[in-house]
């Protein structure tokens, strides 16, 4: 009897965690359209790769229209980097002075933010590349 109660409690907890993770909405914090890439900063991005790809498929048209983003390059492709907001925006002075390092404090900064706190840690959640042929490639967690 005691084992059944423990298993029931564990099952309820797992179900609650699943509901919490699946029902939370990803929030777009910033969309930056560069010359060759679109950078999107998000909060509460889906945890699974399948959830991330599904989120992109459901939101890419909205992002294109609302933010005038996803501009194609000279070859007819577009490239999108989706970053985690993490602990929020930081000052540029917190970045490493070396262009490339293995440090976890590498930052990406956005000039359109008119504040000292305009940088985030480079935590790439997903990269999307759409080719001229219509083929879409996904890379997750900086793979």
N, C-alpha and C positions, 0 to 999 in steps of 0.2 A: 504494500500500500504506500509506504513511504517513498519508494523508488518511483512509483507512478506520479506522485505529487511533485517530486523533484523534476522529472521529465516534463511534466505539464508546465511548470514554472519556466524551465529552460526554453520550451517551445514558445511560450507567450513572449518571453524576452526577445528571442530571435525574430519573431513576427513583428514586434514593436520596432526593433532596430531596422528591419527591412522596410517597414512603412515610413519611418523617419527618413531614411536615405532615399527612398524612391519618390516621396512626395515633396521634398524640398526643391525649390525652383532655382535654377541657375540665374544669376543676375549679371547683366552686362554693366561693367563699371565705366569702361572707356573703349572707344574704337579709334585707332590711329591709322590713317591711310598714308603710308609712305610712298616713295616712288616705285618700289618693286614689291613691297609686302604690305599686308594688312595685319596690324597687331590688335588683338582683342584681349582686354583684361576682364576677368570674370571672378565671381564669388559663387560658391556652392555648385561647382561644376560636377556633373555626374562622375561617379567613382569608377564605373566599369568602362572598358573600351567600347562595348556595344552601346551603352547609354550615351557616351560622348558622341559617337558617330550619329546616333539617332537624333541627339540634340542639334547637331550641325545640320542634318537634313531638314529638320523642322524649322530652323531659324535662319538659314542662310539668305533666303529671299527678304526676310524682315531686315536683316543686317545690311543687305545691299541697298534696299530702298531707304531705310531710316537714316543711315550713316553715310550714304553715298560711297560705299566701300566695295571691295572685291574688284578692283580695277585690274584689267589684264595687262600683261607685259608685252613686249615687242613680238613675242612668239605666240601670243594668244592664250597664255596660261595665267592663273592667279595663284598666289601663295598667301596663306593665312597662318599666323602663329597665335595660339590662344594661351595666355598666361594666367596664372593664379594670382589673385591680389594678395594672398598670404596675410601678413600682419599689417598690410596697408602701405601707403606711400611713404617714402623715406627721402631724406635729403641726399643730394648728389654727393656731398662730401663723405658719405658712408660707403661709397663705391671704391673698389680697388683702383689704383692709378695705372695698373697694367691692363692693356687691352684684353689679353687672354690670361686667365689664371684658373687654377683648380679650386679656388676659394668659393665658398657658398655665398659670398657677399657681392658677386657680380650683379650689377644693376642695369636695368634699361630705363632710360628717362624719356619723358614726353614733354616736348617744348610747349605744347598747347596748354599745359597746366601752368598757370601763372602763380606759382607758389614755390617755396624752397622744397617742400615735400612733393616731388613730382616724379619719383623713381620707384620702381618695384624690383624685387629680386627676380632674376631670370629663371623662373620656374615654369618651363613650357609644359603644358598639360597635353596639348595636341597641335599637330601641324597638318594643314589641309592643303593639298595641291590639286588644282583642277586643270587638266590639260585641254588644249584646243579641241581635241577629239571628243571631249566630254568625259573622259576617264577621270575619276576622283581617287586620289591616294591619301591615306591617313597614316600618320605616325603618332604614336602615343608616348607621353612622358619622356620626350627627348630621344627616343630610339633612333 
